[in-house]
């Protein structure tokens, strides 16, 4: 009998985010994303709630209104400036620029439009205003280690430096 997803289980999965309106795949995560159920909100409550009780090999589809995850689209977070005011390394559509507000809190802005004279950045999450389907394939479900529970996800073991320095006698 395989484990089912519940608190303190390490879950590894792949997923796709599909736009409900167009059917286009917006994001594909093909490497295993690992999280500890009940200890990480990496996928958002709407998705993790639907994973509860599922098992390795299950594929589920979860419709999500992204405004509930990321808030509604805020047009005050869209800025257009003269291209000469923007450093050359940021002059490519899709580039992420990290800026801080007056409180020192970082926010990501993505270059969304550019022409010969102007460049536009958008601080909204790219999924704002969309209704999507998260299509998730559950790859692994097992008891999480204490380290994984503390980290909220998969822990990559560090190389043991002391072993590498041992000299055979």
C-alpha positions, 0 to 999 in steps of 0.5 A: 500500500502506498503512502497518501499525502498528509501532514509530515509527508514529503511530496515530489511532483511535476506540474503544468499551469494551463490557462483556462480560457486559451488552453495554453500551457503557461508554465511547466515544471518537469523536475521534481518539486519537493515540499513537506505537506502541512509545512510549506505553502509553495503551491498555495492552499487551494492546491495543497488541499486538493492533494490531501489523500492522493498517492504516488502516480495520481494526476489531478487538475485543480482550477485556480483563480489566480486573483485569490492567490496573488491578488487582483491586477494592480495597474499602478505597478506597471511603469513605462520609461524612456529606454535610455533611462534603463541599463542595457542589461535590462533591455530584454523582454522577460528580464526580471528587475528587483526593486525595493520600495521605501520600506526596503521590501523587494518586488520583482518587475518583469520587462513586458514591452519594449520598442525603440523609445520606451520600455515597460515593466510590470510588478504584478505576478504574471498569473494575476487576472487569470483563471488557470488549471494546475495539472499535477503528477504525484511522483513520490510520497514518503515520510519526511525527515526531521530536516525536511520538515524543518526546511519545508521541502527536500534537503540536499545533503552537503558533502562531508568535508571531513571524510574527504580530508581523511588520509588512509593509514 
